[in-house]
Amino acid sequence: MIVVLVAAALIISSLVALIIYTNQGSSGENPPSLESSLSSSSSPSGTNDLNSCPAGIQTLTLNGTEFCSIDVANDTVLGGPGFSYFLNGSVEFMGVTFQTICPSNYMGCPGANSSASTVTLGIMRFNMAFPDKTNETASQPIGDSSYVLILSQHTGPRAGMLIEIEYGAHATTGHVFLLVEKP
């Protein structure tokens, strides 16, 4: 019963977040095409100015805000269904530490045993530790969405994650972009 209530609450929050995300763009705007939105941010001289992302890091513009982004899909297990998690526990990017939460009492999470509960939809839940020592937890169901955007309430910098999923007949592929607002 508790698992059903949690799943229902996560689905409702996902729908609300999708409506908010959809309404934030210009009318009729689709989620960003990552192939066309990503660009290199290093300067021609090979050095970076103070208002850019580190050399070799790409920028992504979401609803008019520029983020430095890095794809950590190779270090991520996407739960579909189930909790998603980083293989290495946590990833630090531009001073923000991202740490996924995958409780061992749920099937598919590291350390889970045969009596663990089953999760019937995909979930990404993680902590963000910011340079100013504040911490924030964010989560979002993955569901059947092609794009899942999770952003912090924290500003200076704002951070989060953009998950892009491509469902295929025999395989599901994806990108997991960590985002930190461009300085």
C-alpha positions in Angstrom: 0.0 0.0 0.0 2.8 2.4 0.9 4.7 1.7 -2.4 1.5 2.4 -4.3 1.0 5.7 -2.5 4.6 6.7 -3.1 4.4 5.8 -6.8 1.1 7.8 -7.2 2.7 10.8 -5.5 5.8 10.6 -7.7 3.6 10.3 -10.9 1.6 13.4 -9.9 4.8 15.4 -9.1 6.2 14.3 -12.5 3.1 15.6 -14.3 3.2 18.9 -12.5 6.9 19.2 -13.2 6.3 18.4 -16.9 3.5 21.0 -17.1 5.7 23.6 -15.5 8.7 22.7 -17.7 6.5 22.8 -20.8 4.9 26.1 -19.9 8.3 27.8 -19.2 9.4 27.6 -22.8 8.0 29.7 -25.6 4.7 28.6 -27.0 4.9 25.3 -28.9 8.6 24.8 -27.9 9.7 21.2 -27.5 12.3 20.1 -24.9 15.8 21.1 -26.1 17.5 19.0 -28.8 20.7 18.2 -27.1 22.6 17.7 -30.3 21.8 21.2 -31.4 21.9 22.9 -28.0 25.4 21.7 -26.9 28.4 23.8 -27.8 32.0 23.9 -26.8 32.8 26.6 -24.3 36.6 27.0 -24.5 38.0 30.2 -25.8 40.1 30.5 -29.0 43.3 31.1 -27.0 42.8 27.9 -25.0 42.2 29.8 -21.8 38.8 30.4 -20.2 37.4 33.7 -19.2 35.8 33.9 -15.7 32.2 33.8 -17.2 32.6 30.5 -19.1 32.6 26.8 -18.4 35.9 25.0 -17.9 37.8 24.0 -21.1 36.3 21.0 -22.8 32.9 21.4 -21.0 29.8 22.0 -23.0 27.1 24.6 -22.4 23.4 23.9 -22.6 20.7 26.6 -22.6 17.4 25.8 -20.9 14.7 28.4 -20.9 17.2 31.2 -21.4 19.6 30.1 -18.6 23.1 28.8 -19.6 24.4 25.7 -17.8 27.8 24.0 -18.0 27.0 20.3 -18.6 28.8 17.0 -18.6 27.3 13.6 -19.7 27.8 11.0 -16.9 25.7 8.3 -18.6 28.6 5.9 -18.6 28.7 6.2 -14.7 24.9 5.9 -14.3 22.5 3.0 -14.1 19.1 4.3 -15.3 16.3 2.5 -13.5 13.4 1.8 -15.7 11.8 0.6 -13.6 13.7 1.2 -10.4 16.0 3.7 -8.8 18.8 5.2 -10.9 22.2 5.6 -9.4 25.9 6.5 -10.1 28.2 3.5 -10.2 30.8 5.4 -8.3 28.5 6.8 -5.6 29.0 10.5 -6.3 30.3 12.9 -8.9 31.7 16.4 -8.3 31.2 18.9 -11.1 32.1 22.6 -10.9 32.1 22.6 -7.1 28.8 20.8 -6.7 28.8 17.2 -5.5 26.0 15.1 -6.9 25.2 11.9 -5.0 22.4 9.5 -6.0 20.2 7.9 -3.5 19.3 4.3 -4.1 17.9 2.7 -0.8 19.1 -0.9 -0.4 15.6 -1.9 0.7 14.5 -1.5 -3.0 15.2 -4.1 -5.6 17.9 -3.2 -8.1 19.8 -0.9 -5.7 23.3 -1.8 -4.6 23.2 -4.0 -1.4 19.5 -5.0 -2.0 18.6 -8.5 -1.0 15.8 -10.9 -2.2 13.3 -9.4 0.2 13.7 -5.9 -1.1 10.6 -4.1 -2.4 10.0 -3.7 -6.1 9.7 -0.3 -7.7 7.4 -0.2 -10.6 8.6 3.0 -12.3 12.0 4.7 -12.9 13.2 7.2 -10.3 16.2 9.5 -10.1 16.8 10.8 -6.6 20.0 12.6 -5.6 21.6 15.1 -3.2 23.5 18.2 -4.3 26.1 19.6 -2.0 26.9 23.2 -3.0 30.1 25.2 -2.5 28.4 27.4 0.2 27.8 24.1 2.2 24.1 24.0 1.6 22.6 20.6 0.6 19.5 19.9 -1.4 17.7 16.7 -2.3 15.8 16.4 -5.6 13.9 13.6 -7.3 11.8 12.9 -10.2 10.1 9.9 -11.7 11.5 8.9 -15.1 8.3 7.2 -16.4 7.9 7.1 -20.2 9.3 10.7 -20.7 12.0 11.3 -23.3 13.3 14.2 -21.2 13.4 14.5 -17.5 14.7 17.9 -16.1 15.4 18.2 -12.4 16.7 21.6 -11.2 17.6 22.9 -7.7 15.8 25.6 -5.8 19.3 26.7 -4.7 20.8 29.6 -6.7 24.3 30.9 -7.0 24.8 28.4 -8.7 21.6 26.6 -9.7 22.3 22.9 -10.5 20.5 19.8 -11.5 20.3 17.0 -14.0 18.8 16.5 -17.5 18.1 12.9 -18.5 17.5 12.2 -22.2 16.1 8.7 -22.9 15.6 7.0 -26.3 13.4 4.0 -26.1 14.1 1.3 -28.7 12.6 -2.0 -29.6 15.5 -3.9 -28.0 17.4 -1.4 -26.0 17.0 1.9 -24.1 19.8 4.4 -24.4 20.3 7.7 -22.8 22.3 10.7 -21.6 22.5 11.9 -18.1 23.7 15.5 -18.1 24.8 17.1 -14.8 24.1 20.8 -14.9 25.7 23.7 -13.1 24.6 27.3 -13.9 27.3 29.1 -16.0 29.3 31.5 -13.9 
